[in-house]
Amino acid sequence: MELNRRDAGVSTDRPKALVTGAAGYLGRALTNQLVADGVSVLGVSRKAGPELEHHFTWLEADLRDPGLPWDDLLVGVDVVY
């Protein structure tokens, strides 16, 4: 599976979170708070949501896809929401 990522200045010296459903109502609120708290976020959703300025990467993917490369997605991730 080819991953479609859009990076926005993601830093490796910050904690990193993977947020599922990041384009949804709750996911967006959680993502905004994490970024405000200094966490680098990998937001996963079936469709990309609004752009964030810093420390955020969008990944358009369907979590139900059995071919999703979880090992690659979770490299460097400290927490999953």
N, C-alpha and C positions, 0 to 999 in steps of 0.2 A: 504494500500500500504506500502510495506517495503522500507525504504529509504536507499540508499547505499552512505554513507559518508566516505570521507578520510580526516582526520584532519592533519594539520601541525602546531602545536603550536599555536592554536588560543587563543588569550587573551581576557578577558572580560572587561578590563579597557580601551580599544580603541573603537572608533566609529566602527559600523559594517554596512557593505553594502552587499546587495544581488545583484549579477550580473547575469542576464539572458543571455544565449548564451555565457558563459564565455570561452568556448573552441574555439569560432570563432575568426576571425581576429580582429574585433573591441573589442569584449569582452575580449580577451586576453590582448590587449594593455591597455584597461581601468583597468583591474584587476592588471596588473603589476604596473601601476601608482598609483592606490589606495594603494596597499601594500607598495610601496616605500614612500607614504605619511603617513604611519602609521595607515592605516585603516585595520581592520580585515574584510576579504571578505569571503562570502559564494558564491561560483561559481556554478551556476546551468546550466547544459547542458545535452543533450541526451547521450553524451559520455564524459567521463572524458578527460581532456586535460593534458598538461605537469604538472609535480609536481612543486610546489613553496615551498620554504624553510620554511617560517614563516607566521603566521597570515592568513592562507588560509585553507578553507575547500571545497573539491569538493563534489557535490551532483549530481549523475547521475539520471536525471528525465526528463520526457517529460511534458512540461508545459501545453500541451493539455489534459493531463490525468485528468478527472473530480474527480478522487479519491486522487489527490495530497493534502496533509494536509497543506494548506496554513497557518492556525493558528499556527501550530508547526514551520513551516519554518520562519515565520516572528517574532518569539519571540526574542527580543533584537535587531532587525534590525532597523537601523536609517534611511536608504535610500535604494531604489530599483532602479536599472538601467536595 
